[in-house]
Amino acid sequence: SSGSNTLTVSREDATVTPSSTNPATIKVNAPGGTAGPITLKGTVQEAADGSLGNISLATVTVSLLPALSGGANIVCPVNNASGALTATCSNVPVDAYTVQWSITGSYYQGPTVNTVLAVYDPSLGFVTGSGTVMDNGVAADFAISVKYLKDGTLNGGLTYIEHRATGDVKVSTTTLSSMSLVGTTAVIQGQATVNGTGGYSLQAVVTDNGEPGINRDLFGL
């Protein structure tokens, strides 16, 4: 006798969880240099579907995606020891990065998870300035002054006030976690309040395009 049918082979479902102890900010090894090796840890776990496979076969890719255009993505080699992940990122330039954790390969699949990492160099200077920008036709004022102290900590803050018809919306930093300076552009990250309510993450990107600054410099929030 003979017959025919279709056999469908699917990848197992899994999830990747970055460790909560992974660093969010890293200082360069020396002024004007890069950072690393940076160790990032996590776990990959198969879905409990009653038919478990070999989680050591899960391929997890960890990539650093720079916030500033022109920077190259960095792929960090990952070791998978029975689901325990260790990624090592070397020679990482100053920038603010999205850390992208992806499950790839022939055996497992799952959602991509993103975390953040900022590499900074305290020797590069400070950011200060103010101005007015338009957000969808709505005027907004901003003021910013952030610098590194001698001990490597950040000092200062940022305020942004958007003058909407329904009332002003005010964003103010409460804590600063990092400032990455690349050329004439700075990426500032921290925590902020919106109209006095806390719990917001903040990222500002400012670029000094020379004099005169009006209509040339850039501010993004």
Secondary structure in CASP SS format (residue, H / E / C, confidence):
PFRMAT SS
TARGET T0000
AUTHOR 0000-0000-0000
METHOD secondary structure of the structure
MODEL  1
S C 1.00
S C 1.00
G C 1.00
S C 1.00
N C 1.00
T C 1.00
L C 1.00
T C 1.00
V C 1.00
S C 1.00
R C 1.00
E E 1.00
D E 1.00
A E 1.00
T E 1.00
V E 1.00
T E 1.00
P E 1.00
S C 1.00
S C 1.00
T C 1.00
N C 1.00
P C 1.00
A C 1.00
T E 1.00
I E 1.00
K E 1.00
V C 1.00
N C 1.00
A C 1.00
P C 1.00
G C 1.00
G C 1.00
T C 1.00
A E 1.00
G C 1.00
P C 1.00
I E 1.00
T E 1.00
L E 1.00
K E 1.00
G E 1.00
T E 1.00
V E 1.00
Q E 1.00
E E 1.00
A C 1.00
A C 1.00
D C 1.00
G C 1.00
S C 1.00
L C 1.00
G C 1.00
N C 1.00
I H 1.00
S H 1.00
L H 1.00
A C 1.00
T E 1.00
V E 1.00
T E 1.00
V E 1.00
S E 1.00
L E 1.00
L E 1.00
P E 1.00
A C 1.00
L C 1.00
S C 1.00
G C 1.00
G C 1.00
A C 1.00
N C 1.00
I E 1.00
V E 1.00
C E 1.00
P C 1.00
V E 1.00
N E 1.00
N E 1.00
A E 1.00
S C 1.00
G C 1.00
A E 1.00
L E 1.00
T E 1.00
A E 1.00
T E 1.00
C E 1.00
S C 1.00
N C 1.00
V E 1.00
P C 1.00
V C 1.00
D E 1.00
A E 1.00
Y E 1.00
T E 1.00
V E 1.00
Q E 1.00
W E 1.00
S E 1.00
I E 1.00
T E 1.00
G C 1.00
S C 1.00
Y C 1.00
Y E 1.00
Q E 1.00
G C 1.00
P C 1.00
T C 1.00
V E 1.00
N E 1.00
T E 1.00
V E 1.00
L E 1.00
A E 1.00
V E 1.00
Y E 1.00
D C 1.00
P H 1.00
S H 1.00
L H 1.00
G C 1.00
F E 1.00
V E 1.00
T E 1.00
G E 1.00
S E 1.00
G E 1.00
T E 1.00
V E 1.00
M E 1.00
D E 1.00
N C 1.00
G C 1.00
V E 1.00
A E 1.00
A E 1.00
D E 1.00
F E 1.00
A E 1.00
I E 1.00
S E 1.00
V E 1.00
K E 1.00
Y E 1.00
L C 1.00
K C 1.00
D C 1.00
G C 1.00
T C 1.00
L E 1.00
N E 1.00
G E 1.00
G E 1.00
L E 1.00
T E 1.00
Y E 1.00
I E 1.00
E E 1.00
H E 1.00
R E 1.00
A C 1.00
T C 1.00
G E 1.00
D E 1.00
V E 1.00
K E 1.00
V E 1.00
S E 1.00
T E 1.00
T E 1.00
T E 1.00
L E 1.00
S E 1.00
S E 1.00
M E 1.00
S E 1.00
L E 1.00
V E 1.00
G C 1.00
T C 1.00
T E 1.00
A E 1.00
V E 1.00
I E 1.00
Q E 1.00
G E 1.00
Q E 1.00
A E 1.00
T E 1.00
V E 1.00
N C 1.00
G C 1.00
T E 1.00
G E 1.00
G E 1.00
Y E 1.00
S E 1.00
L E 1.00
Q E 1.00
A E 1.00
V E 1.00
V E 1.00
T E 1.00
D C 1.00
N C 1.00
G C 1.00
E C 1.00
P C 1.00
G C 1.00
I C 1.00
N C 1.00
R C 1.00
D C 1.00
L E 1.00
F E 1.00
G E 1.00
L C 1.00
END
